[in-house]
Amino acid sequence: MSDSRLFKILYYLLDKERATAPELAAEFEVSTRTIYRDVEALSGAGIPIYAEPGRNGGIYLLQDFILDRTILSENEKQEVLTAIQSIAATGYTGGKEMLTKLSALFNVNMRNWLEVDFSPWGKCAYDNSKFEMLKMAVIQCKEIRIVYVNMNSERSKRIIQPLRILYKSKEWYLKAFCVEKQDFRVFKLNRILELELLENTFIPKEYPELENNVQHTCSQIVLLFSQEVAYRVYDEFDATEIEQQKNGDLIVRTEMPADSWLIGYLLSFGAQVEIREPKYLKGVLAAQAQAIYKKNKP
C-alpha cells in the first residue's frame, strides 16, 4: 500500500468533496478493490472517510474535515514555510501573514534564514493594493477596467477579463482576455496606471499555450560581447547559449523579442556589444546611439 496514494486520495476528496470508487481507481491507476482497501486504511487511521453504495452514493469525507498538522513531518513543515518565505520575496502580499499563521499551526519557530530579493537596486515597493485587486478579480472572475500604457507610451482604456497573474523574468504580468480586441493579451502590471474592479462576471477562457504566442514575437539573435562584460553575460543568459572565443569574448545565440525593449537593453552594454544577427538591428541600434549622442554631446 502506498502512503503517497493515501494522501493523494485525501487531497482529491478535499478538492472534489465526493467521488466514486471507479473514478478514484481511474485517477490513481489502481483497481476499485485497491481503492476500497485504501478507504479502510484511512478509516482505521482515524480519518472520517465514508463509502455509500447506490446511485447517489460515493466516497466522501466528513464535512468540514481539515487535515491534522501531525500528518506533516517536521522537515515537511519547514519545507512548506520555506516555500512561502521564498514566494513573499517576489512581492506577493499574502505571504507574511500566511507564514505567521502556519508557523503557529505547525508549532514551529521559523528562523528567517533565507533572503531572496528579485527587485533591482533602488526599485520602489510594489503596489500591494493593485496586486490584491487583481488577485480578487482573477479568483472571482470579475471584469476590470484599466488604463494601460504600452511600450510606445500610448495610453488606452479597456475592459479586460483577468485570467492569470504571471511572474516571469523578475516582473509581474497579467494574462487576460481583452473585451475590445476580442483576443488574449498580456499586460505588464507596472504599466497598469489605473484599475477599477467591475461587477460584471465572466466565464474564464483557457489562455492559449505559451508556445503559440511567443514563437511569432521572438527572433533569433546573435550577439558578440567583449570579455569585460562577461559577468553580465553569464548572469543574464543561459550557459547553453554562450560560446567563449579564444580571446575571451563571448558569442550569445538566443531568442528575444526584437522590439524597443531589446534596443534599450543592448544600449545598457555600451560599446561592449555587437549585433551579428539580424543585420537590420545593427542600423536600429546605431541610430538610437547617434540620437543619444546628439542630445547629450557637450
N, C-alpha and C positions, 0 to 999 in steps of 0.2 A: 504494500500500500504506500502511495506517495503522499508524504506530508504536504508537499508543494501543491498537489492537486486538491487536497482538502481545503487549503487556504484559498485557492482559486475558486472553488465551489462557493465558499463563503462570500468572497468578493462579488461573484457573479450574482448571487441571490440578493446581496445588499443593493446591487445596482438594478436588477430586473424585478425584485420583490418575489416573483414566483416563476417556476419553470417546471417542465415535465421531465421525467427520467430520460426519455429518448432525446429530448433537447440537450440535456446535460451530457448524455453519452456522446452525442454528435460533437458537442463543443469541445470536449476533452478527449475525444477519440478512444473511448473505452466502451465496454458493454453496459447495458442497463443494469445487469446484475451487479457489476462493479460499483455503479452509482449508488445502488441501494445499500451495499456494504459500506460505502463511504458515509452515507447518511447515518447508518447505525453507529459508525465510529465517531462521528461528530456528536451525535446524541449522547453516546457514552462518555464523551469528554465534557459534557455539561453544556453544550451548545443547544439552545432551544430551537431545533430544526424539526419540521414535521412533514410527513408524506401522507396526502389524502388521495384515496382512489376515486375513480369516477370521471365523468366527462369534464366537470369543472374543478377537478382536483389538481394535485401537483405538489411540488416540493417547495416549502417556503420557511422563512424564519419568523419567529415571534415578532410582532410589530414593535417598533422602537428598540429592537436589539442593536447594541453597539459592541464592536469588538473590544474585548478587555485589553488593557495595556500590557498585561503579562504575556500576551501572545508573542510580542516582540522581545527579542533578546536585548541585553544591554548594548551590545555592539550595533544591533539594528536600530535601536533608539538613537544612538549617537550619529549613525549614518543619515537618518531622517532629518535630524536637527541640523547637521552639517549641510545637507542639500538645501534646506530652507534658508540657512545663513548665506549660502552662495547666491541663491536667487535674489535675495534682498539687495545684493551689490549691483544688480542690473537696473535698479530704480523701481522695482516692484514695491508698491506701498504697503501691502498687507503682510510682508514677511516678518517684520519686527514683532508685531502683536501675535502672530501665529507662533513664532518662536517662543515667546514668553508663555503662552498657554500650553503648548506641547511640552515644554520643559517642566512645567508644573504637573501636567498629567502623567508624564513619564517618571516624575520624581528624579530628574536628572539635573545636576548643576552644570549647565553647558558653558564651558570656558570659551571665551572669544579668541580661539587660536588661529582662525582663518580670516584673512582680509583680502577681498577682491574688489578692485576698482577699475571698471571699464571706461570711465569717463576721462577725456583728455584734461590736461592741466588747465586750470582756470575756468573750467566749464561751470556754469551756474547750476543750482539744484533743479532737479526735474520737476515739472509741473504736476504735482500729485493729483490735484482736483481734475485735471484733464484726463489723466490716466484712469481714475476711478469712474468718471462718467462714461468713458469709452468701454471700460470693462462691464459696467452695468448694461450699456446698450447692446453689447455682444451677447451677454448671458440672457437678457430679457427679450432679445430680438426686436429692438426698437430702432426706428429710423432716427437719423441725426441730420441736422442742418449744419454745414460747416462753411467757413471762409478759408480757402486754401490758396497758398502762393506756390507756383511751380518754379522750376529751375531758371526760367526766364523772367522771374519777378512779376509774373502776371497773376492777378488775383481773380478768383472765381467763387461764386456762391453755388452750392449744390446740395442736394439731399442724397444721402447715401445709406445703404443698408450694411452696417458693420458685421463682418463675418468672423474675423480672427485678428488678434494682436500678435505681431511678429517681432521678435528681437533678432536682428541679423547685423553682423559687421559693426557692432558697437552702437547700433542705433535702433530705435523703436519704429515700427511701421504698422499700418492698419490695412488689412486686406478687406475689401468691401465691394459691393455692387452699386454702381452709380445709377440712380434712377433716371437722370437726364440723358446720359450717354447710352443707357441700357446695355452696359458692359461692365466687366470686372476691372477694378483699379487697385493700385497700391499707393497709399498716402503716407508720407513721412510725417510722424507725429509733430516734430518740431515746426513743420510748415503749416500746421492747422492753427490758424490765428484766432478763430472764433468757433465755438462749439455750442450747439443747442440740442438738448435731448427732446425728441418729439414723442407724442402719444401713439403715433401710428406704429403698429407692429407688422412684421413680415415673416414669411416662411423662408428660413435660410436656404440659400442655394449652395451647391457644392462648388467651392472655388477650384478652378482648373489646376491640374498638376503643374508644378514649377517648371518642368522641362518644356511644357507647351508655351510658356510665357517668356522665358528668359532666352531661349535659343535665338530668337529673332532680334533681341535687343543687345546682344553681346557680340563683339568682333574678336577675331584672333589678333592679338597684339604681340609684337616682338620689340623688346626694349634692350638697350645696351647701357648699363650703369658702370660708372667708374668705381674702382675699389674703395675710394674714400667714403662712399655711402653704403658699403656692404652691410653695415649694421642695420640699416633701414630695410634693405632688400630682404635680408633673412628674417626680419621681424614681420614684414608685410606681405611676403609671398611664400607659397608652399615650396618646400625643398625640391619637389619633383619638377617644378617649373624653372629652376635655376641651373644654369650651366656656367661653371667658372672657366675663364680663359687663362692662358699661360701667364699673361701679365697681371692677373689678379682681377681684371674687370669681369663683370657678370652679365650674361645674356639671360633675359627672362622671356619665356613664351607662355602666355596666359590668355584668358578670355575676359574682357572687360567691356562695359558699355562705352561706346565711342561718342561721348557727349561732352558738354561743358564741364561736368564734374571731372572727367578724365584729364582735360586740359589743365584745370586748376591743380589737380593732384600732381601732374608731371611738372608743372611750374614750381612746385614746392621743392623739387630736386635741383633747381637752378641749372647750371651748366654741367651737372654731373649725370645727365641722362640724354640719350639719343634715341629717337624713334627709328626703328628699322622697318617695321611693317605696322599698319598700312602706310604707303608713301604719302597719301594726301594729308595725313595728320601732321606730317613734318611742317607743311606750309601753314596749317592752322595754328600750331604751337609757336612757330616763328613769328607769325603776325600778331599773336597775343603778346609775346615777349616784346616785340617792337612797340606796341601800343603802351605797354607798361613803361618802357624806356622813355617815350615821348612825354608821358605825364610826369615822370619823376627825374628827368635829366636836370643837372644843376645849371 
